[in-house]
Amino acid sequence: MDAGQVVQLDDLDAKLVELLAEEPRIGVLECSRRLQVARGTVQARLDKLVGRGVIGGFGPDVSPAAIGFSVTSFVTLEISQRHGHDPVTRHLAAIPEVLEAHTITGSSDLLCRIVARSNTDLQRVIDQIVAYEGIARASTIIALAEQIPYRTLPLVRSAVR
Protein backbone atom coordinates (compact mmCIF):
# COMPACT_ATOMS: atom_id res chain seq x y z
CA MET A 1 0.00 0.00 0.00
CA ASP A 2 1.20 3.53 -0.79
CA ALA A 3 2.32 5.29 2.41
CA GLY A 4 0.22 8.32 1.46
CA GLN A 5 -2.95 6.29 0.85
CA VAL A 6 -5.39 6.38 3.77
CA VAL A 7 -7.88 3.59 4.37
CA GLN A 8 -11.28 4.90 5.41
CA LEU A 9 -12.79 2.71 8.12
CA ASP A 10 -16.49 2.39 8.78
CA ASP A 11 -18.32 1.23 11.89
CA LEU A 12 -18.31 -2.44 10.80
CA ASP A 13 -14.56 -2.35 10.17
CA ALA A 14 -13.99 -0.86 13.63
CA LYS A 15 -16.24 -3.42 15.32
CA LEU A 16 -14.48 -6.25 13.49
CA VAL A 17 -11.02 -5.00 14.50
CA GLU A 18 -12.15 -4.52 18.09
CA LEU A 19 -13.65 -8.02 18.24
CA LEU A 20 -10.47 -9.58 16.84
CA ALA A 21 -8.33 -7.58 19.27
CA GLU A 22 -10.42 -8.74 22.23
CA GLU A 23 -10.60 -12.36 21.05
CA PRO A 24 -7.79 -13.08 18.58
CA ARG A 25 -8.68 -16.79 18.28
CA ILE A 26 -12.27 -16.18 17.25
CA GLY A 27 -13.26 -17.59 13.86
CA VAL A 28 -14.85 -15.78 10.93
CA LEU A 29 -18.16 -17.59 11.45
CA GLU A 30 -18.37 -16.52 15.09
CA CYS A 31 -17.42 -12.95 14.11
CA SER A 32 -20.29 -12.90 11.63
CA ARG A 33 -22.70 -14.20 14.27
CA ARG A 34 -21.69 -11.58 16.84
CA LEU A 35 -21.61 -8.71 14.36
CA GLN A 36 -24.88 -9.92 12.82
CA VAL A 37 -23.62 -9.85 9.24
CA ALA A 38 -23.01 -12.57 6.65
CA ARG A 39 -19.88 -14.70 6.91
CA GLY A 40 -18.87 -13.58 3.42
CA THR A 41 -19.10 -9.93 4.50
CA VAL A 42 -16.77 -10.55 7.45
CA GLN A 43 -14.31 -12.46 5.25
CA ALA A 44 -14.34 -9.72 2.59
CA ARG A 45 -13.81 -6.99 5.19
CA LEU A 46 -11.03 -8.97 6.83
CA ASP A 47 -9.32 -9.58 3.49
CA LYS A 48 -9.60 -5.85 2.68
CA LEU A 49 -8.18 -4.80 6.06
CA VAL A 50 -5.26 -7.22 5.76
CA GLY A 51 -4.63 -6.39 2.09
CA ARG A 52 -4.52 -2.65 2.78
CA GLY A 53 -2.21 -3.03 5.77
CA VAL A 54 -4.70 -1.98 8.44
CA ILE A 55 -4.33 -5.39 10.13
CA GLY A 56 -0.70 -6.44 10.14
CA GLY A 57 -0.95 -9.85 11.71
CA PHE A 58 -2.73 -12.28 13.96
CA GLY A 59 0.19 -13.51 16.03
CA PRO A 60 0.35 -13.68 19.81
CA ASP A 61 1.08 -10.52 21.80
CA VAL A 62 4.11 -11.63 23.82
CA SER A 63 4.97 -9.87 27.08
CA PRO A 64 8.77 -9.50 27.38
CA ALA A 65 8.45 -9.22 31.19
CA ALA A 66 6.57 -12.54 31.37
CA ILE A 67 9.50 -14.31 29.69
CA GLY A 68 12.14 -12.71 31.90
CA PHE A 69 12.89 -9.39 30.20
CA SER A 70 11.55 -7.05 32.91
CA VAL A 71 13.68 -3.97 32.11
CA THR A 72 12.46 -1.75 29.28
CA SER A 73 14.64 1.03 27.97
CA PHE A 74 14.62 3.61 25.21
CA VAL A 75 17.91 4.36 23.49
CA THR A 76 18.64 7.21 21.12
CA LEU A 77 21.52 6.67 18.74
CA GLU A 78 23.62 9.11 16.80
CA ILE A 79 25.07 7.36 13.79
CA SER A 80 28.10 8.13 11.69
CA GLN A 81 26.74 9.72 8.54
CA ARG A 82 29.32 7.98 6.37
CA HIS A 83 27.85 4.61 7.36
CA GLY A 84 24.19 5.54 6.93
CA HIS A 85 21.09 4.00 8.48
CA ASP A 86 20.97 0.67 6.64
CA PRO A 87 24.12 -0.97 8.08
CA VAL A 88 23.23 0.24 11.58
CA THR A 89 19.70 -1.09 11.17
CA ARG A 90 21.05 -4.50 10.11
CA HIS A 91 23.30 -4.51 13.20
CA LEU A 92 20.37 -3.65 15.48
CA ALA A 93 18.10 -6.25 13.86
CA ALA A 94 20.60 -8.95 14.83
CA ILE A 95 20.19 -8.11 18.54
CA PRO A 96 17.10 -9.93 19.92
CA GLU A 97 16.58 -7.41 22.73
CA VAL A 98 16.06 -4.56 20.25
CA LEU A 99 12.27 -4.68 19.86
CA GLU A 100 11.92 -1.75 17.47
CA ALA A 101 13.90 1.11 15.96
CA HIS A 102 12.68 4.31 14.34
CA THR A 103 14.45 7.03 12.37
CA ILE A 104 13.80 10.29 14.21
CA THR A 105 14.30 14.02 13.92
CA GLY A 106 16.37 16.08 16.34
CA SER A 107 19.88 15.63 17.62
CA SER A 108 19.78 11.84 17.38
CA ASP A 109 19.16 9.62 14.36
CA LEU A 110 17.43 6.51 15.72
CA LEU A 111 15.17 5.72 18.66
CA CYS A 112 15.15 2.11 19.86
CA ARG A 113 13.00 0.29 22.38
CA ILE A 114 15.03 -2.44 24.03
CA VAL A 115 14.49 -4.93 26.83
CA ALA A 116 16.82 -6.73 29.22
CA ARG A 117 16.63 -9.21 32.07
CA SER A 118 18.17 -6.78 34.63
CA ASN A 119 20.09 -3.50 34.74
CA THR A 120 23.32 -5.50 34.49
CA ASP A 121 21.94 -7.26 31.42
CA LEU A 122 20.87 -3.88 30.03
CA GLN A 123 24.51 -2.80 30.13
CA ARG A 124 25.42 -5.90 28.10
CA VAL A 125 22.75 -5.06 25.51
CA ILE A 126 23.86 -1.42 25.28
CA ASP A 127 27.49 -2.53 24.91
CA GLN A 128 26.41 -4.83 22.08
CA ILE A 129 24.53 -1.98 20.39
CA VAL A 130 27.36 0.56 20.59
CA ALA A 131 30.02 -1.98 19.57
CA TYR A 132 29.17 -1.22 15.94
CA GLU A 133 31.52 1.41 14.50
CA GLY A 134 28.68 3.19 12.73
CA ILE A 135 27.18 4.26 16.05
CA ALA A 136 28.82 7.42 17.36
CA ARG A 137 26.83 7.95 20.56
CA ALA A 138 24.00 6.43 22.58
CA SER A 139 21.78 7.85 25.28
CA THR A 140 19.61 5.54 27.39
CA ILE A 141 16.44 6.11 29.39
CA ILE A 142 15.13 3.30 31.61
CA ALA A 143 11.35 3.00 31.82
CA LEU A 144 10.21 2.69 35.44
CA ALA A 145 6.59 1.72 34.78
CA GLU A 146 4.29 1.40 31.79
CA GLN A 147 1.51 3.95 32.17
CA ILE A 148 -0.25 3.35 28.84
CA PRO A 149 0.49 0.10 27.03
CA TYR A 150 0.87 0.07 23.26
CA ARG A 151 -2.62 0.42 21.87
CA THR A 152 -4.37 1.07 18.60
CA LEU A 153 -8.05 0.48 19.32
CA PRO A 154 -8.70 4.12 20.35
CA LEU A 155 -7.26 5.16 16.97
CA VAL A 156 -9.51 2.72 15.14
CA ARG A 157 -12.55 4.06 16.98
CA SER A 158 -11.45 7.64 16.32
CA ALA A 159 -10.91 6.97 12.61
CA VAL A 160 -14.58 6.05 12.21
CA ARG A 161 -15.86 9.31 13.72
Backbone as CSV, one residue per row, in Angstrom:
resi,resn,N_x,N_y,N_z,CA_x,CA_y,CA_z,C_x,C_y,C_z
1,MET,0.827,-1.175,0.000,0.000,0.000,0.000,0.869,1.234,0.000
2,ASP,0.495,2.256,-0.736,1.196,3.525,-0.789,1.126,4.188,0.583
3,ALA,2.271,4.686,1.081,2.320,5.285,2.412,1.389,6.486,2.529
4,GLY,1.093,7.167,1.427,0.223,8.320,1.463,-1.254,7.967,1.357
5,GLN,-1.570,6.715,1.030,-2.953,6.292,0.852,-3.567,5.969,2.214
6,VAL,-4.709,6.592,2.505,-5.389,6.383,3.775,-6.588,5.475,3.557
7,VAL,-6.742,4.495,4.434,-7.883,3.590,4.369,-8.984,4.172,5.241
8,GLN,-10.141,4.400,4.657,-11.283,4.903,5.409,-11.998,3.735,6.070
9,LEU,-12.116,3.767,7.381,-12.794,2.709,8.119,-14.232,3.112,8.389
10,ASP,-15.117,2.124,8.371,-16.495,2.393,8.780,-16.745,1.666,10.099
11,ASP,-17.966,1.799,10.593,-18.317,1.231,11.887,-18.128,-0.291,11.921
12,LEU,-18.476,-0.984,10.836,-18.313,-2.436,10.801,-16.835,-2.817,10.854
13,ASP,-15.999,-2.089,10.114,-14.557,-2.349,10.173,-14.053,-2.209,11.612
14,ALA,-14.447,-1.116,12.261,-13.987,-0.856,13.632,-14.458,-1.948,14.587
15,LYS,-15.714,-2.362,14.456,-16.236,-3.417,15.323,-15.521,-4.739,15.078
16,LEU,-15.205,-5.026,13.837,-14.480,-6.245,13.493,-13.074,-6.229,14.093
17,VAL,-12.372,-5.118,13.944,-11.019,-5.002,14.497,-11.064,-5.119,16.017
18,GLU,-12.023,-4.464,16.641,-12.147,-4.521,18.092,-12.431,-5.948,18.566
19,LEU,-13.317,-6.642,17.887,-13.649,-8.024,18.244,-12.419,-8.925,18.116
20,LEU,-11.674,-8.759,17.038,-10.472,-9.576,16.837,-9.388,-9.236,17.854
21,ALA,-9.317,-7.972,18.260,-8.331,-7.583,19.272,-8.680,-8.180,20.633
22,GLU,-9.972,-8.197,20.952,-10.417,-8.743,22.231,-10.329,-10.262,22.268
23,GLU,-10.600,-10.900,21.127,-10.604,-12.357,21.052,-9.879,-12.807,19.784
24,PRO,-8.556,-12.790,19.796,-7.790,-13.083,18.578,-8.001,-14.472,17.994
25,ARG,-8.499,-15.416,18.776,-8.678,-16.786,18.283,-10.083,-17.051,17.763
26,ILE,-10.892,-16.021,17.722,-12.271,-16.179,17.251,-12.268,-16.457,15.740
27,GLY,-13.175,-17.268,15.290,-13.265,-17.589,13.863,-14.151,-16.617,13.107
28,VAL,-14.061,-16.658,11.794,-14.851,-15.777,10.930,-16.348,-16.024,11.139
29,LEU,-16.737,-17.275,11.264,-18.156,-17.592,11.450,-18.699,-16.976,12.747
30,GLU,-17.934,-17.097,13.820,-18.368,-16.523,15.094,-18.369,-14.990,15.033
31,CYS,-17.409,-14.408,14.326,-17.416,-12.945,14.112,-18.707,-12.527,13.421
32,SER,-19.084,-13.252,12.383,-20.291,-12.898,11.631,-21.532,-13.020,12.507
33,ARG,-21.560,-14.028,13.364,-22.697,-14.205,14.268,-22.800,-13.023,15.237
34,ARG,-21.668,-12.663,15.847,-21.686,-11.584,16.841,-21.937,-10.214,16.217
35,LEU,-21.421,-10.014,15.029,-21.611,-8.714,14.358,-22.924,-8.659,13.590
36,GLN,-23.587,-9.809,13.490,-24.880,-9.925,12.818,-24.811,-9.509,11.341
37,VAL,-23.783,-10.041,10.680,-23.625,-9.854,9.235,-23.245,-11.203,8.635
38,ALA,-23.321,-11.314,7.338,-23.006,-12.566,6.654,-21.524,-12.921,6.802
39,ARG,-21.259,-14.220,6.820,-19.876,-14.704,6.906,-19.030,-14.128,5.773
40,GLY,-19.593,-14.112,4.571,-18.874,-13.578,3.416,-18.513,-12.102,3.582
41,THR,-19.377,-11.347,4.239,-19.099,-9.929,4.503,-17.902,-9.792,5.434
42,VAL,-17.895,-10.586,6.507,-16.773,-10.547,7.449,-15.482,-10.940,6.743
43,GLN,-15.522,-12.013,5.948,-14.312,-12.464,5.249,-13.824,-11.398,4.273
44,ALA,-14.731,-10.769,3.542,-14.344,-9.720,2.589,-13.732,-8.527,3.312
45,ARG,-14.355,-8.128,4.416,-13.810,-6.994,5.186,-12.438,-7.333,5.751
46,LEU,-12.305,-8.529,6.276,-11.034,-8.975,6.834,-9.954,-9.000,5.757
47,ASP,-10.270,-9.545,4.601,-9.320,-9.575,3.487,-8.910,-8.167,3.081
48,LYS,-9.886,-7.246,3.037,-9.604,-5.851,2.677,-8.686,-5.200,3.711
49,LEU,-8.980,-5.406,4.999,-8.178,-4.795,6.063,-6.754,-5.340,6.087
50,VAL,-6.601,-6.626,5.833,-5.261,-7.218,5.759,-4.547,-6.737,4.498
51,GLY,-5.226,-6.786,3.368,-4.626,-6.386,2.093,-4.169,-4.940,2.056
52,ARG,-4.868,-4.083,2.761,-4.520,-2.654,2.776,-3.596,-2.283,3.930
53,GLY,-3.180,-3.282,4.707,-2.211,-3.028,5.767,-2.783,-2.502,7.069
54,VAL,-4.101,-2.440,7.191,-4.703,-1.983,8.442,-4.441,-3.015,9.538
55,ILE,-4.655,-4.297,9.212,-4.334,-5.387,10.128,-3.025,-5.993,9.642
56,GLY,-2.024,-5.967,10.521,-0.697,-6.435,10.136,-0.401,-7.872,10.495
57,GLY,-1.221,-8.477,11.332,-0.952,-9.851,11.707,-1.926,-10.345,12.758
58,PHE,-1.849,-11.640,12.998,-2.731,-12.283,13.960,-1.940,-13.077,14.992
59,GLY,-0.677,-12.760,15.126,0.188,-13.507,16.031,-0.060,-13.173,17.487
60,PRO,0.525,-13.939,18.386,0.350,-13.680,19.813,1.044,-12.393,20.227
61,ASP,0.491,-11.727,21.229,1.076,-10.519,21.799,1.911,-10.962,22.992
62,VAL,3.224,-11.092,22.805,4.115,-11.635,23.822,4.564,-10.526,24.777
63,SER,4.501,-10.801,26.061,4.972,-9.869,27.083,6.437,-10.174,27.385
64,PRO,7.353,-9.252,27.055,8.767,-9.505,27.378,8.986,-9.771,28.872
65,ALA,8.270,-9.037,29.742,8.450,-9.221,31.188,8.068,-10.643,31.612
66,ALA,7.030,-11.191,31.001,6.574,-12.535,31.365,7.589,-13.615,31.010
67,ILE,8.477,-13.320,30.068,9.499,-14.314,29.693,10.882,-13.910,30.207
68,GLY,10.888,-13.016,31.214,12.140,-12.711,31.904,12.827,-11.413,31.527
69,PHE,12.274,-10.647,30.613,12.892,-9.386,30.200,12.111,-8.233,30.829
70,SER,12.364,-7.989,32.132,11.554,-7.051,32.910,12.020,-5.594,32.819
71,VAL,13.177,-5.348,32.243,13.675,-3.973,32.112,13.421,-3.494,30.688
72,THR,12.698,-2.386,30.577,12.457,-1.748,29.279,13.222,-0.446,29.249
73,SER,13.822,-0.168,28.112,14.637,1.030,27.970,14.450,1.614,26.581
74,PHE,14.642,2.917,26.490,14.616,3.608,25.208,16.003,4.184,24.981
75,VAL,16.549,3.939,23.807,17.905,4.363,23.492,17.869,5.220,22.236
76,THR,18.464,6.405,22.329,18.641,7.211,21.120,20.068,7.007,20.643
77,LEU,20.210,6.909,19.339,21.525,6.671,18.737,21.860,7.769,17.749
78,GLU,23.078,8.234,17.834,23.619,9.109,16.800,24.517,8.226,15.953
79,ILE,24.291,8.237,14.647,25.070,7.357,13.788,26.042,8.161,12.955
80,SER,27.115,7.529,12.585,28.104,8.133,11.695,27.474,8.267,10.317
81,GLN,27.435,9.475,9.805,26.742,9.716,8.538,27.400,8.985,7.366
82,ARG,28.669,8.685,7.473,29.325,7.984,6.367,28.888,6.523,6.277
83,HIS,28.355,5.979,7.379,27.853,4.606,7.357,26.394,4.540,6.919
84,GLY,25.611,5.530,7.288,24.193,5.545,6.934,23.352,4.666,7.842
85,HIS,22.043,4.725,7.631,21.091,4.002,8.479,21.065,2.492,8.223
86,ASP,21.182,2.077,6.978,20.974,0.666,6.642,21.924,-0.301,7.359
87,PRO,23.238,-0.031,7.367,24.121,-0.971,8.080,23.857,-0.987,9.591
88,VAL,23.542,0.176,10.147,23.234,0.241,11.580,21.947,-0.534,11.866
89,THR,20.965,-0.375,11.004,19.699,-1.093,11.174,19.919,-2.600,11.103
90,ARG,20.746,-3.056,10.191,21.047,-4.497,10.114,21.724,-4.982,11.398
91,HIS,22.638,-4.173,11.939,23.303,-4.515,13.201,22.276,-4.631,14.328
92,LEU,21.387,-3.650,14.428,20.374,-3.650,15.483,19.409,-4.824,15.336
93,ALA,19.044,-5.151,14.112,18.099,-6.251,13.859,18.664,-7.597,14.317
94,ALA,19.962,-7.704,14.403,20.599,-8.953,14.829,20.628,-9.109,16.358
95,ILE,20.199,-8.075,17.075,20.194,-8.107,18.541,18.763,-8.380,18.998
96,PRO,18.483,-9.552,19.578,17.104,-9.926,19.920,16.411,-8.953,20.875
97,GLU,17.166,-8.312,21.736,16.580,-7.414,22.732,16.137,-6.073,22.152
98,VAL,16.518,-5.776,20.909,16.056,-4.563,20.246,14.681,-4.886,19.653
99,LEU,13.631,-4.353,20.276,12.272,-4.676,19.864,11.812,-3.848,18.671
100,GLU,12.269,-2.610,18.596,11.916,-1.750,17.466,12.913,-0.611,17.368
101,ALA,13.016,-0.039,16.191,13.901,1.106,15.955,13.235,2.015,14.936
102,HIS,13.319,3.315,15.200,12.677,4.307,14.335,13.678,5.407,13.996
103,THR,13.694,5.841,12.745,14.445,7.028,12.367,13.698,8.218,12.950
104,ILE,14.435,9.152,13.546,13.798,10.290,14.209,14.436,11.609,13.783
105,THR,13.747,12.689,14.128,14.304,14.024,13.916,14.969,14.469,15.206
106,GLY,15.717,15.552,15.141,16.374,16.081,16.336,17.847,15.763,16.339
107,SER,18.430,15.802,17.521,19.881,15.634,17.624,20.338,14.192,17.444
108,SER,19.429,13.245,17.590,19.775,11.843,17.380,19.172,11.354,16.071
109,ASP,19.597,10.173,15.642,19.161,9.624,14.360,18.163,8.484,14.484
110,LEU,18.301,7.676,15.536,17.429,6.512,15.720,16.950,6.459,17.166
111,LEU,15.719,5.987,17.341,15.169,5.717,18.662,14.843,4.235,18.710
112,CYS,15.367,3.548,19.713,15.147,2.106,19.858,14.458,1.811,21.179
113,ARG,13.574,0.834,21.146,13.003,0.290,22.380,13.679,-1.047,22.584
114,ILE,14.312,-1.201,23.741,15.029,-2.438,24.026,14.581,-2.995,25.371
115,VAL,14.807,-4.275,25.566,14.493,-4.930,26.833,15.719,-5.695,27.308
116,ALA,15.720,-5.967,28.624,16.816,-6.731,29.225,16.281,-7.454,30.449
117,ARG,17.054,-8.421,30.909,16.633,-9.210,32.073,16.853,-8.461,33.396
118,SER,17.830,-7.546,33.416,18.167,-6.778,34.627,18.944,-5.547,34.171
119,ASN,19.269,-4.663,35.106,20.088,-3.505,34.740,21.478,-3.936,34.285
120,THR,22.007,-4.973,34.916,23.317,-5.497,34.491,23.221,-6.033,33.068
121,ASP,22.151,-6.745,32.769,21.945,-7.263,31.419,21.722,-6.118,30.432
122,LEU,21.066,-5.047,30.886,20.871,-3.879,30.028,22.220,-3.315,29.589
123,GLN,23.179,-3.284,30.494,24.514,-2.799,30.131,25.122,-3.670,29.036
124,ARG,24.920,-4.988,29.142,25.421,-5.899,28.104,24.775,-5.586,26.752
125,VAL,23.457,-5.355,26.755,22.747,-5.061,25.507,23.231,-3.736,24.924
126,ILE,23.385,-2.723,25.760,23.860,-1.420,25.280,25.269,-1.553,24.718
127,ASP,26.124,-2.300,25.410,27.491,-2.527,24.914,27.453,-3.205,23.542
128,GLN,26.547,-4.144,23.368,26.408,-4.832,22.081,25.938,-3.854,21.004
129,ILE,25.032,-2.973,21.351,24.525,-1.981,20.394,25.639,-1.041,19.962
130,VAL,26.351,-0.465,20.921,27.362,0.559,20.588,28.673,-0.026,20.083
131,ALA,28.804,-1.347,20.084,30.025,-1.975,19.573,30.185,-1.753,18.074
132,TYR,29.113,-1.434,17.386,29.168,-1.220,15.942,29.806,0.133,15.664
133,GLU,30.775,0.164,14.759,31.522,1.406,14.504,30.677,2.509,13.885
134,GLY,29.539,2.180,13.319,28.676,3.193,12.727,27.861,3.975,13.739
135,ILE,27.914,3.552,14.998,27.179,4.264,16.054,28.163,5.143,16.807
136,ALA,27.915,6.457,16.754,28.825,7.420,17.360,28.510,7.656,18.835
137,ARG,27.213,7.636,19.192,26.831,7.952,20.560,25.458,7.342,20.861
138,ALA,25.290,6.963,22.132,24.001,6.431,22.585,23.605,7.114,23.882
139,SER,22.319,7.308,24.038,21.776,7.853,25.280,20.595,6.958,25.676
140,THR,20.588,6.529,26.943,19.614,5.544,27.393,18.702,6.104,28.474
141,ILE,17.421,5.775,28.370,16.440,6.114,29.389,15.774,4.805,29.806
142,ILE,15.763,4.522,31.101,15.131,3.304,31.605,13.689,3.641,31.979
143,ALA,12.757,2.836,31.481,11.346,3.003,31.825,11.106,2.401,33.210
144,LEU,10.496,3.174,34.088,10.210,2.686,35.436,8.905,1.905,35.491
145,ALA,7.884,2.386,34.789,6.591,1.716,34.783,5.862,2.092,33.506
146,GLU,5.098,1.149,32.988,4.294,1.402,31.790,2.979,2.030,32.222
147,GLN,2.736,3.258,31.802,1.507,3.952,32.166,0.382,3.683,31.170
148,ILE,0.717,3.665,29.892,-0.245,3.352,28.840,0.417,2.313,27.941
149,PRO,-0.110,1.112,27.902,0.492,0.100,27.032,0.245,0.447,25.559
150,TYR,1.059,-0.135,24.695,0.871,0.075,23.260,-0.563,-0.272,22.906
151,ARG,-1.206,0.629,22.196,-2.616,0.423,21.873,-2.950,1.060,20.545
152,THR,-3.906,0.490,19.859,-4.369,1.072,18.601,-5.880,1.167,18.515
153,LEU,-6.593,0.464,19.391,-8.055,0.479,19.316,-8.663,1.880,19.449
154,PRO,-8.144,2.752,20.329,-8.699,4.117,20.355,-8.538,4.833,19.019
155,LEU,-7.452,4.568,18.302,-7.264,5.163,16.970,-8.287,4.636,15.981
156,VAL,-8.529,3.328,16.040,-9.514,2.717,15.142,-10.875,3.336,15.380
157,ARG,-11.252,3.448,16.659,-12.548,4.055,16.978,-12.607,5.501,16.518
158,SER,-11.526,6.233,16.713,-11.449,7.638,16.320,-11.523,7.822,14.805
159,ALA,-10.945,6.875,14.073,-10.914,6.965,12.606,-12.297,6.855,12.000
160,VAL,-13.222,6.244,12.709,-14.582,6.048,12.213,-15.409,7.326,12.392
161,ARG,-15.085,8.092,13.420,-15.864,9.312,13.724,-15.723,10.361,12.666
